[in-house]
């Protein structure tokens, strides 16, 4: 709620008609004065007296009078939410309403915790900031933001007076039927909501998907072993130095394969399969063929190529998994 007048579109979520004037009337009037587009959504068309008495009345004429007093001329911007009072259907209705209004901010002044949480979750799903009225939700230690509504106080009082069936207005004191009183002041305070919902945990891989990934890793390990065996004897002469270029590239490729699988897949079974394909293929190619040829001849290069991939595979597989740090609240 920047209240800058530069295309702000703020959606208010409340329990029933009348609550918008009592909890957020001054803010609504000020936003309208600043050129913002305001949408008011009610969870129910009838106020619910939670003390068990009969519901208070708030007719269409009362709502129209309050809307006019606050400065809203478009009646379609004030409406009752569709969907069941609780559950996913209500949240989906809020998501659709926020998207339709192209909301840049959401304000929830709903005393019903289910409706209030649905508004917070829907705002998080749409990626817009959410503010909670401190009159209905004020946790200890939460930083509050006060909105100065002294210039629109008269319009808020006029909107409150439009609901004689819900309360009795005595100056700046709102007297409810249950005997409680609420003082109308020149400021309205809000707390920042919890923000976007946390993403769902990824689904655990099935046995079939793990086996398929392991088979693919086994084939990749065997392929890298064949390529490395063919190339590991290649050297490069640089003056008096002989650089084992083929061995270096073969070790880098095989090590990158195993390390990359461990970092990306996070499944030791897949890494183990790649290591088996790599080490077993190198071992088989190290054996003398029936014709007497040897692909991995004895010597320093052959010994290093036969041993280092196995050592690297053991290190990568045995390396402990470090859990990600959880963000602090």
C-alpha positions as CSV (number, residue, x, y, z in Angstrom):
1,X,0.0,0.0,0.0
2,X,2.3,2.7,-1.2
3,X,-0.7,5.1,-1.7
4,X,1.3,6.8,-4.4
5,X,-1.6,7.2,-6.8
6,X,0.5,5.6,-9.6
7,X,-1.7,2.7,-10.6
8,X,-2.1,1.1,-7.2
9,X,-4.8,-1.7,-7.1
10,X,-5.6,-2.8,-3.6
11,X,-7.9,-5.6,-2.7
12,X,-9.6,-5.7,0.8
13,X,-10.8,-9.0,2.2
14,X,-13.4,-8.8,5.1
15,X,-15.9,-11.0,6.8
16,X,-19.1,-9.2,5.9
17,X,-20.5,-5.7,5.0
18,X,-19.8,-3.2,7.6
19,X,-16.4,-4.5,8.5
20,X,-14.8,-2.5,5.7
21,X,-16.0,0.7,7.3
22,X,-15.1,-0.3,10.9
23,X,-11.6,-1.7,10.2
24,X,-10.4,-0.1,7.0
25,X,-12.8,2.7,6.1
26,X,-10.3,5.5,6.4
27,X,-7.6,3.6,4.4
28,X,-10.1,2.8,1.6
29,X,-11.2,6.5,1.4
30,X,-7.6,7.7,1.3
31,X,-6.6,5.2,-1.4
32,X,-9.5,6.3,-3.5
33,X,-8.5,10.0,-3.1
34,X,-5.0,9.1,-4.2
35,X,-6.3,7.6,-7.4
36,X,-5.9,3.9,-6.5
37,X,-8.3,1.3,-7.6
38,X,-9.9,-0.4,-4.6
39,X,-11.8,-3.8,-4.6
40,X,-13.7,-4.9,-1.5
41,X,-14.4,-8.6,-1.1
42,X,-16.8,-10.0,1.6
43,X,-16.6,-13.6,2.8
44,X,-20.3,-13.5,3.5
45,X,-23.3,-11.3,2.8
46,X,-24.5,-11.6,6.4
47,X,-22.5,-10.6,9.4
48,X,-22.0,-13.5,11.8
49,X,-22.4,-12.6,15.4
50,X,-20.0,-15.1,17.1
51,X,-21.8,-14.9,20.5
52,X,-24.6,-17.0,19.2
53,X,-27.2,-14.3,18.8
54,X,-29.2,-13.7,15.6
55,X,-27.2,-12.2,12.7
56,X,-27.2,-8.4,12.5
57,X,-28.7,-6.9,9.4
58,X,-26.8,-5.2,6.6
59,X,-28.9,-4.7,3.5
60,X,-27.9,-3.7,0.0
61,X,-29.0,-0.1,0.7
62,X,-26.6,0.0,3.7
63,X,-23.7,-1.3,1.6
64,X,-24.4,1.2,-1.2
65,X,-24.6,4.1,1.3
66,X,-21.3,3.1,2.9
67,X,-19.6,2.7,-0.5
68,X,-20.8,6.1,-1.6
69,X,-19.6,7.7,1.7
70,X,-16.1,6.3,1.2
71,X,-15.9,7.6,-2.4
72,X,-16.4,4.4,-4.4
73,X,-18.7,4.9,-7.4
74,X,-18.5,1.5,-9.1
75,X,-20.7,-1.0,-7.2
76,X,-19.0,-4.0,-9.0
77,X,-15.8,-3.3,-7.0
78,X,-17.7,-4.4,-3.8
79,X,-18.9,-8.0,-3.9
80,X,-19.3,-11.2,-2.0
81,X,-16.9,-14.0,-2.7
82,X,-18.0,-17.1,-4.4
83,X,-17.2,-20.6,-3.2
84,X,-17.4,-22.5,0.1
85,X,-16.6,-20.6,3.3
86,X,-13.6,-22.8,3.9
87,X,-11.2,-25.0,2.0
88,X,-9.5,-24.9,-1.4
89,X,-12.5,-23.5,-3.2
90,X,-12.4,-20.3,-1.2
91,X,-8.7,-19.9,-1.7
92,X,-9.2,-20.5,-5.5
93,X,-11.9,-17.8,-5.5
94,X,-9.5,-15.3,-3.9
95,X,-6.7,-16.2,-6.4
96,X,-9.1,-15.5,-9.3
97,X,-10.3,-12.3,-7.7
98,X,-6.8,-11.0,-7.1
99,X,-5.8,-11.9,-10.7
100,X,-8.9,-10.2,-12.1
101,X,-8.2,-7.0,-10.1
102,X,-4.5,-7.2,-11.0
103,X,-3.8,-6.5,-7.3
104,X,-0.6,-4.8,-6.3
105,X,-1.4,-5.3,-2.6
106,X,-3.9,-7.2,-0.5
107,X,-5.4,-6.1,2.9
108,X,-7.1,-8.6,5.1
109,X,-9.3,-7.4,8.0
110,X,-11.1,-10.7,8.4
111,X,-11.7,-11.9,11.9
112,X,-12.4,-15.4,10.6
113,X,-8.9,-17.1,10.8
114,X,-9.7,-19.4,7.8
115,X,-10.7,-16.5,5.6
116,X,-7.7,-14.5,6.7
117,X,-5.3,-17.3,6.1
118,X,-6.9,-18.0,2.7
119,X,-6.3,-14.4,1.8
120,X,-2.6,-14.6,2.9
121,X,-2.1,-17.8,0.9
122,X,-3.8,-16.5,-2.2
123,X,-1.8,-13.3,-2.1
124,X,1.4,-15.3,-1.8
125,X,0.4,-17.4,-4.7
126,X,-0.1,-14.3,-6.8
127,X,3.2,-12.8,-5.5
128,X,1.7,-9.6,-4.0
129,X,2.3,-8.2,-0.5
130,X,-0.4,-8.7,2.1
131,X,-1.3,-6.5,5.1
132,X,-3.3,-7.6,8.1
133,X,-5.5,-5.1,10.1
134,X,-4.2,-5.0,13.7
135,X,-7.8,-4.7,14.9
136,X,-8.4,-8.4,14.0
137,X,-4.8,-9.8,14.0
138,X,-2.0,-8.4,16.1
139,X,0.6,-10.8,17.2
140,X,3.0,-9.6,20.0
141,X,6.2,-8.1,18.8
142,X,5.0,-7.6,15.2
143,X,5.9,-4.3,13.6
144,X,2.9,-2.2,12.8
145,X,2.4,0.4,10.1
146,X,0.0,3.2,10.8
147,X,-1.9,5.0,8.1
148,X,-3.0,8.5,8.8
149,X,-6.7,8.7,8.0
150,X,-7.5,11.9,9.8
151,X,-8.5,13.7,6.6
152,X,-11.0,11.0,5.7
153,X,-12.3,10.4,9.2
154,X,-15.6,12.2,8.5
155,X,-16.3,9.9,5.5
156,X,-15.4,6.8,7.7
157,X,-17.9,7.9,10.3
158,X,-20.6,8.5,7.6
159,X,-19.9,4.9,6.3
160,X,-20.3,3.5,9.8
161,X,-23.5,5.4,10.2
162,X,-24.8,3.5,7.1
163,X,-25.1,0.3,9.2
164,X,-27.6,1.1,11.9
165,X,-28.5,-2.6,12.1
166,X,-25.0,-3.6,13.2
167,X,-24.1,-0.9,15.8
168,X,-25.0,2.4,17.2
169,X,-22.7,5.3,16.5
170,X,-22.2,7.9,19.3
171,X,-19.8,10.5,18.1
172,X,-16.6,8.6,17.5
173,X,-17.7,5.6,19.6
174,X,-19.1,2.5,17.9
175,X,-21.4,0.6,20.4
176,X,-22.1,-3.0,19.4
177,X,-25.1,-5.0,20.5
178,X,-23.0,-7.2,22.8
179,X,-22.1,-4.1,24.9
180,X,-18.5,-3.7,23.5
181,X,-17.3,-0.4,22.2
182,X,-14.7,0.6,19.6
183,X,-13.2,4.1,19.4
184,X,-12.8,5.6,15.9
185,X,-9.4,7.3,15.7
186,X,-7.5,9.1,13.0
187,X,-5.2,6.2,12.2
188,X,-5.5,2.6,11.1
189,X,-2.7,0.2,11.7
190,X,-1.6,-2.9,9.8
191,X,1.0,-5.6,10.1
192,X,2.8,-7.1,7.2
193,X,1.6,-10.6,6.4
194,X,3.7,-13.7,6.2
195,X,4.1,-13.4,2.4
196,X,4.2,-16.0,-0.3
197,X,3.4,-19.6,0.6
198,X,6.3,-21.9,0.8
199,X,6.8,-24.2,-2.3
200,X,5.7,-27.7,-1.9
201,X,8.3,-30.4,-1.2
202,X,9.3,-32.2,-4.3
203,X,7.8,-35.7,-4.7
204,X,10.1,-38.6,-3.8
205,X,11.3,-40.5,-6.8
206,X,9.7,-43.9,-7.5
207,X,11.5,-47.1,-7.6
208,X,11.1,-47.3,-11.3
209,X,12.5,-43.9,-11.9
210,X,15.5,-44.6,-9.7
211,X,16.2,-47.8,-11.6
212,X,15.9,-46.1,-14.9
213,X,18.2,-43.3,-13.8
214,X,20.7,-45.9,-12.5
215,X,20.7,-47.8,-15.8
216,X,21.3,-44.6,-17.7
217,X,24.1,-43.7,-15.3
218,X,25.6,-47.2,-15.7
219,X,25.7,-46.7,-19.5
220,X,27.2,-43.2,-19.1
221,X,29.9,-44.5,-16.9
222,X,30.8,-47.3,-19.4
223,X,30.9,-44.8,-22.2
224,X,33.2,-42.4,-20.4
225,X,35.4,-45.4,-19.5
226,X,35.7,-46.5,-23.2
227,X,36.5,-42.9,-24.3
228,X,39.0,-42.4,-21.5
229,X,40.7,-45.7,-22.2
230,X,41.2,-44.9,-25.8
231,X,42.5,-41.4,-25.1
232,X,44.5,-41.8,-21.9
233,X,47.8,-42.8,-23.6
234,X,47.8,-39.6,-25.7
235,X,50.6,-37.2,-24.8
236,X,51.7,-33.7,-25.9
237,X,55.3,-32.7,-26.3
238,X,56.1,-29.2,-25.0
239,X,59.9,-28.8,-25.4
240,X,61.5,-31.3,-23.1
241,X,58.2,-31.9,-21.2
242,X,55.8,-34.7,-22.0
243,X,52.3,-33.8,-20.9
244,X,49.8,-36.7,-20.5
245,X,47.0,-34.7,-22.1
246,X,44.8,-37.7,-22.8
247,X,45.0,-38.9,-19.2
248,X,44.3,-35.5,-17.8
249,X,41.2,-35.1,-20.0
250,X,40.0,-38.6,-19.2
251,X,40.3,-38.1,-15.5
252,X,38.6,-34.7,-15.7
253,X,35.7,-36.2,-17.7
254,X,35.2,-39.2,-15.4
255,X,35.4,-37.0,-12.3
256,X,33.0,-34.4,-13.6
257,X,30.5,-37.2,-14.5
258,X,30.5,-38.6,-10.9
259,X,30.6,-35.3,-9.1
260,X,27.9,-33.8,-11.4
261,X,25.6,-36.7,-10.7
262,X,26.1,-36.4,-7.0
263,X,25.4,-32.7,-7.0
264,X,22.4,-32.7,-9.3
265,X,20.7,-36.0,-8.7
266,X,21.3,-36.4,-4.9
267,X,20.9,-40.1,-5.2
268,X,23.8,-42.3,-4.2
269,X,22.3,-45.2,-6.2
270,X,22.7,-43.3,-9.4
271,X,26.2,-42.3,-8.6
272,X,27.1,-45.9,-7.6
273,X,25.7,-47.2,-10.9
274,X,27.9,-44.7,-12.9
275,X,30.9,-45.6,-10.8
276,X,30.3,-49.3,-11.4
277,X,30.0,-48.7,-15.2
278,X,33.2,-46.6,-15.2
279,X,35.4,-48.8,-13.0
280,X,34.2,-52.2,-14.3
281,X,34.6,-51.1,-17.9
282,X,38.2,-49.8,-17.3
283,X,39.0,-53.1,-15.6
284,X,37.6,-55.2,-18.5
285,X,39.5,-53.1,-21.0
286,X,42.7,-53.6,-19.0
287,X,42.6,-57.3,-19.5
288,X,44.6,-58.8,-22.4
289,X,42.4,-59.8,-25.3
290,X,42.5,-63.2,-27.0
291,X,44.6,-61.7,-29.7
292,X,47.2,-60.5,-27.2
293,X,46.4,-56.7,-27.6
294,X,46.2,-54.5,-24.5
295,X,44.3,-51.2,-24.4
296,X,45.7,-50.2,-21.0
297,X,49.4,-51.1,-21.1
298,X,51.5,-51.4,-18.0
299,X,53.1,-48.2,-17.0
300,X,52.5,-45.0,-15.1
301,X,49.6,-43.8,-17.4
302,X,47.9,-47.1,-17.4
303,X,48.2,-47.5,-13.6
304,X,46.9,-44.0,-12.9
305,X,43.9,-44.6,-15.3
306,X,43.1,-47.9,-13.6
307,X,43.2,-46.6,-10.0
308,X,42.3,-42.9,-9.9
309,X,38.7,-43.2,-11.2
310,X,38.0,-45.9,-8.6
311,X,39.4,-43.8,-5.8
312,X,37.5,-40.7,-7.0
313,X,34.3,-42.8,-7.2
314,X,34.7,-44.0,-3.6
315,X,35.3,-40.4,-2.4
316,X,32.2,-39.0,-4.2
317,X,29.9,-41.8,-3.0
318,X,31.1,-41.7,0.6
319,X,31.0,-37.9,0.9
320,X,28.3,-36.9,3.4
321,X,25.3,-35.0,2.3
322,X,25.3,-31.5,3.9
323,X,21.7,-30.4,4.5
324,X,20.7,-26.9,3.2
325,X,20.4,-24.2,5.9
326,X,16.9,-23.3,6.7
327,X,16.1,-19.6,6.4
328,X,15.5,-17.9,9.7
329,X,12.1,-16.3,10.3
